[in-house]
Amino acid sequence: MEIKSLFKGFNHYAIEVRNLALSIDFYRDILQFPLLQRPEFDFSGAWFDIGDGQQIHLIENRDVHITLAGSRALHFAFDVSDLVVLKSYLMDKGVLITKDIKTRPDGVLQMFIMDPDGYYIEFTQMEG
């Protein structure tokens, strides 16, 4: 049996955040991901729909210490249709662009930002 055949797709990515309310504001209001119903766990958190059946789960941990070594280390990425429009929108919202739009060696455009806890988020534009 080929185990790979059991996998149906990527479901979610979970990150710990220090301030759940601030992170909800960022993911819901800035990135405009719909907030999902979440089971009644014994810890605070929030779930967001990021499209195609995939989710981001926030888990509140006020004591979390996030050590990131730059965008080449821990990050997650979203494919978008127009990086220039997205960059303008994010700048209008006061989001810091940590790495401006550049072209990767394979021709894909990319840009990086940070969320309120310092997690790097990459945006790619595959075409155009």
C-alpha positions in Angstrom: 0.0 0.0 0.0 1.3 3.4 -0.9 0.8 5.6 2.2 0.7 8.8 0.2 -2.7 7.7 -1.2 -4.2 8.1 2.3 -3.5 11.8 2.4 -6.4 14.0 1.2 -4.8 17.4 1.5 -3.3 19.9 3.9 -5.7 20.8 6.7 -4.2 23.4 9.0 -1.2 25.2 10.3 -1.2 26.1 14.0 0.9 28.9 15.6 1.1 30.2 19.2 0.4 33.8 19.7 0.9 36.1 22.7 -2.1 38.3 22.2 -5.1 36.5 20.7 -7.3 39.6 20.2 -4.5 41.4 18.3 -3.8 38.4 16.2 -7.6 37.9 15.4 -7.7 41.6 14.3 -4.7 41.0 12.0 -5.9 37.7 10.4 -9.6 38.6 10.3 -9.5 42.4 9.6 -6.3 42.9 7.7 -5.9 39.7 5.8 -9.7 39.2 5.7 -9.7 35.5 6.5 -13.1 34.3 7.7 -13.2 33.4 11.4 -14.5 29.8 11.9 -16.4 28.1 14.7 -14.0 26.3 17.0 -14.6 23.5 19.4 -14.7 24.4 23.2 -11.1 23.5 24.0 -9.7 24.2 27.5 -7.4 26.9 26.0 -8.0 30.1 24.0 -7.6 30.2 20.3 -9.1 31.0 17.0 -9.5 29.3 13.6 -9.5 30.9 10.2 -10.5 29.7 6.8 -7.7 30.4 4.3 -9.3 28.8 1.3 -9.4 25.4 -0.4 -10.4 23.6 2.9 -7.2 24.9 4.6 -7.0 26.7 7.9 -4.7 28.6 10.3 -5.2 27.9 14.0 -4.1 30.4 16.5 -3.3 29.1 20.0 -3.0 31.8 22.7 0.1 31.4 24.9 1.1 34.7 26.6 4.4 33.2 27.6 5.5 32.0 24.2 8.9 33.1 23.1 9.2 33.3 19.3 12.7 33.1 18.0 12.8 33.5 14.2 15.9 33.6 12.1 14.5 35.5 9.2 12.2 34.6 6.3 14.2 31.6 5.2 13.4 29.9 8.4 9.9 29.4 9.8 7.3 31.0 7.5 4.1 30.2 5.6 3.1 31.5 2.2 0.0 32.4 0.2 -0.3 32.6 -3.6 -2.0 35.9 -4.7 -3.1 37.2 -8.0 -1.6 40.7 -7.7 1.3 41.5 -5.4 1.4 45.2 -6.2 -2.2 45.7 -5.2 -1.7 43.6 -2.1 1.4 45.6 -1.1 -0.4 48.9 -1.5 -3.4 47.6 0.6 -1.1 46.3 3.4 0.9 49.5 3.5 -2.4 51.5 3.8 -3.2 49.3 6.8 0.2 50.0 8.4 1.6 46.5 7.9 5.4 46.5 7.7 6.7 45.0 4.4 9.8 43.2 5.6 11.1 42.2 2.2 9.8 44.1 -0.8 8.6 42.5 -4.0 11.4 40.6 -5.8 11.7 37.9 -8.4 12.8 34.5 -7.4 15.3 32.6 -9.7 12.3 30.6 -11.0 10.5 33.8 -12.1 7.9 33.8 -9.3 7.4 37.2 -7.5 7.5 37.2 -3.7 7.1 39.6 -0.8 7.3 39.1 3.0 5.5 40.7 5.9 5.3 39.9 9.7 2.2 39.2 11.7 1.8 40.8 15.2 3.9 38.0 16.8 6.8 38.2 14.3 5.9 35.2 12.2 7.0 35.8 8.6 4.3 35.5 5.9 5.3 35.2 2.3 3.1 36.2 -0.6 3.8 34.8 -4.1 2.5 35.7 -7.5 3.1 32.8 -9.8 2.1 34.6 -13.0 2.6 38.0 -14.5 
